[in-house]
Structures are given as C-alpha cells and as structure tokens.
Amino acid sequence: MSEARRSTGIYQRIFETIVAGEFAVNSRLPSETELALRFGASRPVVREALARLRDDGIIVSRQGSGSYVKRRPDVAVLHFTPGGSIDDVQRCFEFRHAIEGGAAALAAERWEEADLAEIRAAFDALEVAIRKNELGVEADERFHLAIAKATHNPYYVSMQTSLQPHIRFGMNLTRNLSRLRKAERVLAVQDEHRVILAAIEARDPQAARHAMEDHIANARRRMFDNVPA
C-alpha cells in the first residue's frame, strides 16, 4: 500500500475518533508518536494525515503544544460515506476549487447563446428540484458541466467528465447533509448558483471565478457543519 493510501486510512481513523467524541473540541490529540503506535503506522504517515485534517479545519496546531480538535463534524457525515472516502471527497473539493474557478472565468468570456441557455436550463432544473424537495444531483452536475462546455476548451470538459463519479459522490453527500438541516441551507446553495450564473451572464470573469471558488469552498465546509438537534 502506498504512503498516500496509508495516510488516507489514518486520516479516516482519527476523523472517526473525533466524530465519536473520544477527543472533545479544544482537547489535545495524542502526539504523533502515540498515534503512530495506536494505529500501527509510521510517524510520517500520521504527520500527513494530521496535515490533511488541519487543511480541512478539523484540528489546529499550536506552537510547541501539539494538535487540538477545532471542530467535531456531525456523525451524519459517516452515515452517507463508505469507509475511507471522506478524505477522497475533500481532496476532490480542493481540486475542483482550483479548476472550476478558472472554468467559470473562461465561460464568462466565451459563452455563446446556446451555452448560456444550457447553463440557465440547468439552473432552472435545480429550482424545480428544490420546489419538489428532491436532491437535484443530476441538475447540479448539468450546471457545472454546462459551465465547462461554455469555456470552449475541451480540456475543461474532459476534466469535468472524468471526475464525474467523484463529483457526483460529493454532491450526493453535501445535498443529503443539507436536507438534514434547515431549509435555508438548501436555498443558500441555490443562491450561490444564482451568483455564478449572474456573473457569467454579465461577462465578468473575475466575479465568475470568485463566485465559483466561494461555492466550492462553501460546499467543502458544509460537509462538516453540525446537524441541529
């Protein structure tokens, strides 16, 4: 097994202990050496897993003191994800943040009438899904793919298509989690789509890039928001 896959496994196991409440918010995690012994891994593997948890806002490092729990994700996250996949979803969000912002910017510059019509149609399909209390994953996929096509750059379309299973999984996860929360959450996600559409329609590349990057960053963050009792 590669070092990357081992660190993914350790990420998942530490994540699960935090979700289970073994380590409370603001409590100190065991040292790298202790975690390595506990999980039967090398310190570099544990260090990489901790770095990913920091990147995801789950833990925070304090100079000379170690790693502390910053937030405790809701157990519902584990209900919707098969074992070992949470880290993969987070890395996909990271990649999408970098790529899809650029796609939105190019789409704003290059769209033709047929492209804009398809983006609007996907947005309208999302509106219908919300009214029917449906997940709307297919419409969400269609919206992002339509933006990639509007770049008139086949590499963006190829990337979006090749990542589709991973993107669909992340969309399913975040949309299922949103349904467990207040209705305003679902509407807030659609408002983000609305801002993206408006920026593209206005041929404002910078606004389109920022709107898409904010949307992807927010989707990633929403994975670990708590479900109200």
Summary of the structure (lengths in Angstrom):
residues: 229
radius of gyration: 19.2
end to end distance: 40.0
largest distance: 59.9
contacts: 722
relative contact order: 0.13
helix: 71%
strand: 4%
